[in-house]
Amino acid sequence: MKKTLVGLCTVAALTLTACSSGPDSEQPEEITVFAAASLTEVFDDIADEFKAADPNAPDVKFSFAGSSDLVSQISEGAPADVIATADEKTMDTLEKDDLLAGEPEMFASNTLTLAVADGNPKAIKSSQDFSGNDLVVCAPQVPCGAATEKWAETNDVELDPVSEENSVTDVLGKVGAGQADAGIVYVTDIARGDGKVEQVDLDGADKVINKYPAATVNASENQDQADAFVKFLGSDTAQKLLRDAGFAAG
């Protein structure tokens, strides 16, 4: 049973002094967090607040990519302290293989939407307008792709994408660069489009919600500090940043 984080963490509970194994414990200067591409901007802000909450906290180094790619890297031994994915299914792979130090904790959720070029030159209003336009989606093994397939099945929509990308960032990039007329992304991605894309509500998207879990990696040599970062994702500070970025509660 996975746990849901709530914004009740206090700075005192998150201090690395309290989390350390003893007074002589040597604190690492840096921890590495593998995170889904859709978390890029907001996690940078959360890392700043994590450090501000405790000056003794390590710096946070990020590796952002599609969740399935990140899971594959950790499965192959890539060094990471924390993993945060864009759905439960990809995280379950690591949990089943005993590659996590504890149960994943939900810290956010996200919903699909449609990104179109600025000004919506093709006048795409809904999924009914997909025919005749170039649509890009995430590949099925990526959380946004799995959610897209579930959305299409749930809403009886036939998809005929011109390409399937390995991350939602790549979908967003193709639409923003004019290489596609529309792309299925998360609502949080529209702000990341730097004004090059607009949002069109995706009919029936509320039937498919992606929950975001985070966990400490079992092979981490900095588990106390990794645990502290995972817990910080449930703090009032981090939750506000996530809401401001368009995420909903986990």
ABEGO torsion letter per residue (X at the ends): XBBBBBBABBAAAABAAAABAEAABBBBABBBBBBBAAAAAAAAAAAAAAAAABAABBBBBBBBBBAAAAAAAAAAGBBBABBBBABAAAAAAAAAAGABABBBBBABBBBBBBBBBBGGAAGBABAAAABGBBBBBBBAABAAAAAAAAAAAAAGBBBBBABBBABAAAAAAAAAAGABABBBBBAAAAAAAGGABBBBBBBGAAABBBBBBBBBBAABABAAAAAAAAAAAABAAAAAAAAAAGBBBX
